[in-house]
């Protein structure tokens, strides 16, 4: 789950108020993108980062004022050359950061809880924030969560027709966008379904791969035909660990759609080939198979003789992972997950 959403949920459950800082606009080469969030707690501790250095220190300082006044603020940072020198940074550009207090007893908390829950669901939704201004002064905020083109929690001051237009105009957004609407500024933040990684094989490479994949925001499912390896306690980060009857039917019953990532790291070439044949019949976004180029070519040649095409085989990342000179299981896992992150980013920006 998203670290910010998870932390926000925990703080609200503990009845602790905090400040949520969100980059709402970025111009130039500022260090983080619009939609990046950070939590500032009442004791000054933070979760997440919006860029580090003095920029972040100023946000933390302002968060203290927001907690005291209980009024939201939009803070601008124009990182000119003199600002950069003062901040010891090399990125330039301009940032606008929204700081709002989240009170566990206030209406916004209900929407934030819905946003947190949406992080672990497969339905796409939009998290909307309405900034209401009086001149240049931020006068108030509203939040709502939209799912299936309707508001499921929260309230906005916009008429239904304006909300419908927002949904139409931003239905395919993959990152936070801003739109002027009457006297308000609307922040439209898509909550994208988490991509699921299906790890076939539960051996020494699979364990760190599962750990790192979950850490960077993938859902993880592990499949092996050995009960002693496919154990939940060996994969605490995985949502599900399955024991297959055999690898011939390893994908049977699994919901592998266009957003799925398939990682093949079984204990032998024959099992890898068996899983790969099934994987190529899916619409998975990513298919990776461990092994040397010699092993890959041997398996590919066999699959061509069985009716698969060159186009089919071009979908396969093999040898799996980015070429970083990896040798240990942990290094191999790092290369695999890095390649998946790159594939995910390209897919989301397509």
C-alpha positions as CSV (number, residue, x, y, z in Angstrom):
1,X,0.0,0.0,0.0
2,X,1.0,3.6,-0.5
3,X,3.2,4.6,2.4
4,X,1.5,8.0,2.9
5,X,-2.0,6.4,2.8
6,X,-1.0,3.7,5.2
7,X,0.6,6.2,7.7
8,X,-2.4,8.6,7.4
9,X,-4.7,5.7,8.2
10,X,-2.7,4.7,11.3
11,X,-2.5,8.3,12.6
12,X,-6.3,8.7,12.2
13,X,-6.9,5.4,13.9
14,X,-4.8,6.7,16.8
15,X,-6.8,10.0,16.8
16,X,-3.7,12.1,16.0
17,X,-3.9,15.2,13.9
18,X,-1.2,15.8,11.2
19,X,-0.4,18.0,8.2
20,X,-0.6,16.5,4.7
21,X,1.7,18.4,2.3
22,X,1.0,17.9,-1.4
23,X,2.9,19.3,-4.4
24,X,0.1,20.8,-6.4
25,X,2.1,22.5,-9.1
26,X,5.6,22.1,-10.5
27,X,7.3,24.1,-13.2
28,X,10.9,23.5,-14.4
29,X,13.2,20.9,-13.0
30,X,12.0,20.9,-9.3
31,X,13.0,17.7,-7.5
32,X,9.6,16.0,-7.1
33,X,6.5,15.8,-9.3
34,X,3.0,17.2,-8.7
35,X,1.1,14.8,-6.5
36,X,4.1,13.9,-4.3
37,X,3.0,13.9,-0.7
38,X,4.6,14.1,2.8
39,X,3.1,13.8,6.2
40,X,4.3,16.2,9.0
41,X,3.3,15.1,12.5
42,X,2.8,17.4,15.5
43,X,6.3,16.6,16.9
44,X,7.9,17.5,13.6
45,X,8.5,13.9,12.4
46,X,7.8,13.3,8.8
47,X,6.9,10.4,6.5
48,X,7.7,10.7,2.8
49,X,9.6,13.5,1.1
50,X,8.9,16.4,-1.3
51,X,12.5,17.1,-2.1
52,X,14.6,17.3,1.0
53,X,17.0,20.0,2.1
54,X,15.9,23.5,3.1
55,X,12.9,23.2,0.8
56,X,11.5,20.5,3.0
57,X,12.6,22.2,6.2
58,X,10.6,25.3,5.2
59,X,7.5,23.1,4.6
60,X,8.0,21.4,8.0
61,X,8.3,24.8,9.7
62,X,5.1,26.1,7.9
63,X,3.3,22.8,8.9
64,X,3.7,23.9,12.5
65,X,1.8,27.1,11.7
66,X,-0.9,25.1,10.0
67,X,-1.3,22.9,13.0
68,X,-1.5,25.9,15.3
69,X,-3.9,27.9,13.2
70,X,-5.8,24.9,11.8
71,X,-6.0,26.8,8.5
72,X,-4.6,25.4,5.2
73,X,-1.9,27.2,3.3
74,X,-0.5,27.1,-0.2
75,X,3.2,27.9,-0.1
76,X,5.2,28.8,-3.2
77,X,8.9,28.1,-3.7
78,X,10.5,29.9,-6.6
79,X,13.9,28.3,-6.8
80,X,16.0,30.9,-8.5
81,X,19.7,30.7,-8.6
82,X,20.0,32.5,-5.3
83,X,17.4,30.2,-3.7
84,X,19.2,27.2,-5.1
85,X,22.5,28.3,-3.6
86,X,20.8,28.8,-0.2
87,X,19.2,25.4,-0.4
88,X,22.3,23.7,-1.7
89,X,20.3,22.2,-4.5
90,X,20.9,21.9,-8.3
91,X,17.3,21.6,-9.4
92,X,15.5,24.7,-10.5
93,X,11.9,25.6,-11.1
94,X,8.9,26.6,-9.1
95,X,6.8,24.5,-6.6
96,X,3.5,25.2,-5.0
97,X,2.8,23.0,-1.9
98,X,-0.6,22.6,-0.2
99,X,-0.5,22.1,3.5
100,X,-3.7,21.0,5.2
101,X,-4.4,19.8,8.7
102,X,-6.1,16.4,8.9
103,X,-8.2,16.1,12.0
104,X,-9.3,12.5,12.6
105,X,-12.8,13.9,13.7
106,X,-13.3,16.2,10.7
107,X,-15.1,15.3,7.4
108,X,-11.9,15.2,5.4
109,X,-10.7,12.3,7.5
110,X,-13.6,10.1,6.1
111,X,-12.5,10.9,2.6
112,X,-8.9,10.2,3.4
113,X,-9.9,6.8,4.9
114,X,-11.7,6.1,1.6
115,X,-8.6,7.1,-0.3
116,X,-6.5,4.8,1.8
117,X,-8.9,1.9,1.2
118,X,-8.9,2.6,-2.6
119,X,-5.1,2.1,-2.6
120,X,-5.6,-1.7,-2.1
121,X,-8.6,-2.1,-4.5
122,X,-8.6,-2.9,-8.2
123,X,-11.1,-0.2,-9.3
124,X,-9.7,3.0,-10.5
125,X,-11.0,6.1,-8.8
126,X,-10.3,9.9,-8.5
127,X,-9.3,11.7,-5.3
128,X,-10.5,15.3,-5.7
129,X,-9.4,18.3,-3.6
130,X,-11.2,21.6,-4.1
131,X,-9.3,24.7,-3.2
132,X,-11.6,27.6,-2.7
133,X,-10.1,31.1,-2.9
134,X,-11.1,34.6,-2.0
135,X,-8.8,36.6,-4.2
136,X,-5.4,35.1,-3.6
137,X,-6.2,33.8,-0.2
138,X,-7.0,30.2,0.3
139,X,-10.4,30.2,2.1
140,X,-11.3,26.5,2.4
141,X,-10.9,23.0,1.1
142,X,-13.2,20.2,0.1
143,X,-12.5,16.6,-0.6
144,X,-14.3,13.8,-2.5
145,X,-13.7,10.4,-3.8
146,X,-15.2,9.5,-7.2
147,X,-15.7,5.9,-8.3
148,X,-17.6,4.8,-11.3
149,X,-18.3,8.4,-12.2
150,X,-20.1,9.2,-8.9
151,X,-19.0,10.7,-5.6
152,X,-18.8,7.8,-3.1
153,X,-17.7,10.0,-0.1
154,X,-17.1,13.6,0.6
155,X,-18.6,16.8,-0.7
156,X,-17.7,19.5,-3.2
157,X,-19.3,22.9,-3.9
158,X,-19.3,22.2,-7.6
159,X,-22.6,21.5,-9.5
160,X,-23.0,17.9,-10.8
161,X,-22.4,19.0,-14.4
162,X,-19.0,20.4,-13.5
163,X,-18.1,17.2,-11.7
164,X,-19.1,15.1,-14.7
165,X,-17.0,17.3,-17.0
166,X,-14.0,16.8,-14.6
167,X,-14.4,13.1,-14.8
168,X,-14.7,13.1,-18.6
169,X,-11.7,15.4,-19.1
170,X,-9.4,13.5,-16.6
171,X,-10.6,9.9,-16.9
172,X,-7.3,8.7,-18.3
173,X,-5.0,10.7,-16.0
174,X,-2.1,8.8,-14.5
175,X,-0.8,11.6,-12.2
176,X,-2.2,14.6,-10.3
177,X,-3.6,17.3,-12.5
178,X,-5.1,20.8,-11.7
179,X,-8.0,22.5,-13.3
180,X,-9.7,25.8,-12.7
181,X,-13.4,25.5,-12.1
182,X,-15.3,28.7,-11.3
183,X,-13.7,30.3,-8.3
184,X,-12.0,27.1,-7.3
185,X,-8.9,25.1,-8.2
186,X,-9.6,21.4,-8.5
187,X,-6.8,18.9,-7.9
188,X,-7.6,15.6,-9.7
189,X,-5.5,12.8,-8.3
190,X,-6.1,9.4,-9.9
191,X,-5.8,6.4,-7.6
192,X,-4.5,3.7,-9.9
193,X,-4.9,0.0,-9.3
194,X,-1.7,-1.5,-8.0
195,X,0.0,-3.8,-10.5
196,X,0.2,-7.4,-9.4
197,X,3.5,-9.4,-9.7
198,X,3.0,-13.1,-10.1
199,X,6.2,-14.8,-8.9
200,X,6.5,-18.3,-10.3
201,X,9.1,-20.1,-8.2
202,X,9.6,-19.6,-4.4
203,X,13.3,-20.1,-4.1
204,X,16.3,-18.0,-3.1
205,X,15.7,-15.3,-5.8
206,X,12.0,-15.1,-5.3
207,X,12.3,-14.0,-1.6
208,X,14.2,-10.7,-2.1
209,X,12.2,-10.1,-5.3
210,X,8.9,-10.3,-3.4
211,X,10.3,-8.1,-0.7
212,X,11.5,-5.3,-3.0
213,X,8.5,-5.5,-5.3
214,X,6.1,-4.9,-2.4
215,X,8.4,-2.1,-1.1
216,X,8.0,-0.2,-4.4
217,X,4.3,-0.6,-4.5
218,X,3.5,-3.9,-6.3
219,X,1.0,-6.4,-5.0
220,X,2.8,-9.8,-4.8
221,X,1.5,-13.3,-5.3
222,X,3.9,-16.3,-5.2
223,X,3.3,-19.7,-6.8
224,X,5.4,-22.9,-6.5
225,X,4.7,-26.6,-6.6
226,X,6.7,-27.3,-3.4
227,X,4.7,-26.8,-0.2
228,X,7.8,-26.4,1.9
229,X,8.9,-23.4,-0.2
230,X,5.5,-21.9,-0.9
231,X,4.9,-20.9,2.7
232,X,3.5,-17.5,3.8
233,X,6.1,-17.1,6.6
234,X,8.8,-17.1,3.9
235,X,7.0,-14.3,2.0
236,X,5.5,-12.0,4.7
237,X,5.1,-9.2,2.1
238,X,3.1,-11.3,-0.3
239,X,-0.7,-11.0,-0.4
240,X,-1.0,-14.6,-1.4
241,X,1.3,-17.7,-1.5
242,X,-0.1,-20.6,-3.5
243,X,0.9,-24.2,-3.8
244,X,0.3,-25.4,-7.4
245,X,-0.4,-29.1,-8.2
246,X,2.3,-28.7,-10.9
247,X,3.7,-26.0,-13.1
248,X,1.7,-27.4,-16.1
249,X,-1.4,-25.7,-14.6
250,X,0.3,-23.0,-12.5
251,X,-1.6,-20.2,-14.1
252,X,-5.0,-21.9,-14.0
253,X,-7.5,-19.9,-12.0
254,X,-5.3,-16.8,-11.7
255,X,-6.7,-13.5,-12.8
256,X,-3.8,-12.3,-15.0
257,X,-4.9,-9.3,-16.9
258,X,-3.3,-6.5,-18.9
259,X,-1.8,-4.9,-15.7
260,X,-0.1,-8.1,-14.5
261,X,3.6,-8.7,-14.2
262,X,4.9,-12.2,-14.5
263,X,8.3,-13.2,-13.1
264,X,9.5,-16.7,-13.9
265,X,12.2,-17.9,-11.5
266,X,11.5,-21.6,-11.0
267,X,14.1,-24.2,-10.1
268,X,14.7,-25.5,-13.7
269,X,14.6,-24.9,-17.4
270,X,11.8,-27.2,-18.0
271,X,9.5,-25.5,-15.5
272,X,10.5,-22.1,-16.8
273,X,9.5,-23.1,-20.3
274,X,6.2,-24.6,-19.1
275,X,5.3,-21.4,-17.3
276,X,6.4,-19.2,-20.1
277,X,4.2,-21.0,-22.6
278,X,1.2,-20.2,-20.4
279,X,2.3,-16.7,-19.7
280,X,2.5,-15.9,-23.5
281,X,-1.2,-16.8,-23.7
282,X,-2.1,-14.0,-21.3
283,X,-2.2,-10.2,-21.9
284,X,0.3,-9.5,-19.1
285,X,2.1,-6.2,-19.3
286,X,5.4,-7.7,-18.4
287,X,6.9,-11.2,-18.7
288,X,10.4,-11.9,-17.4
289,X,12.3,-15.2,-17.3
290,X,15.5,-15.8,-15.4
291,X,18.5,-17.5,-17.0
292,X,21.4,-17.1,-19.4
293,X,21.1,-16.1,-23.0
294,X,22.0,-19.7,-24.0
295,X,19.2,-21.0,-21.9
296,X,16.8,-18.4,-23.3
297,X,17.7,-19.2,-26.9
298,X,17.2,-22.9,-26.2
299,X,13.8,-22.3,-24.8
300,X,12.9,-19.8,-27.5
301,X,13.8,-22.2,-30.3
302,X,11.7,-24.9,-28.8
303,X,8.7,-22.5,-28.5
304,X,9.1,-21.5,-32.2
305,X,8.8,-25.1,-33.2
306,X,5.6,-25.4,-31.1
307,X,3.9,-22.5,-33.0
308,X,4.9,-19.4,-31.0
309,X,6.0,-16.4,-33.1
310,X,8.9,-14.1,-32.9
311,X,6.4,-11.4,-31.9
312,X,5.4,-13.5,-29.0
313,X,9.0,-14.0,-27.8
314,X,9.7,-10.3,-28.1
315,X,7.4,-9.7,-25.1
316,X,9.8,-11.7,-22.9
317,X,12.5,-10.0,-20.8
318,X,15.2,-12.5,-20.7
319,X,17.8,-12.6,-19.2
320,X,15.5,-10.9,-16.7
321,X,16.4,-7.6,-15.1
322,X,18.5,-4.6,-15.9
323,X,22.1,-5.4,-16.6
324,X,23.8,-4.1,-13.4
325,X,26.3,-7.0,-13.1
326,X,24.1,-8.7,-10.5
327,X,25.4,-11.9,-8.9
328,X,23.8,-12.5,-5.5
329,X,20.1,-13.3,-5.1
330,X,19.6,-9.8,-3.6
331,X,21.3,-8.1,-6.5
332,X,19.4,-10.2,-9.0
333,X,16.2,-9.2,-7.3
334,X,17.2,-5.5,-7.4
335,X,17.8,-5.8,-11.2
336,X,14.4,-7.5,-11.7
337,X,12.4,-5.0,-9.7
338,X,14.2,-2.1,-11.3
339,X,13.2,-3.4,-14.7
340,X,9.6,-3.8,-13.6
341,X,9.5,-0.3,-12.2
342,X,10.8,1.0,-15.6
343,X,8.1,-1.1,-17.4
344,X,5.4,0.2,-15.0
345,X,6.5,3.9,-15.6
346,X,6.4,3.5,-19.3
347,X,3.1,1.8,-19.3
348,X,1.5,4.5,-17.1
349,X,2.9,7.3,-19.2
350,X,1.9,5.7,-22.6
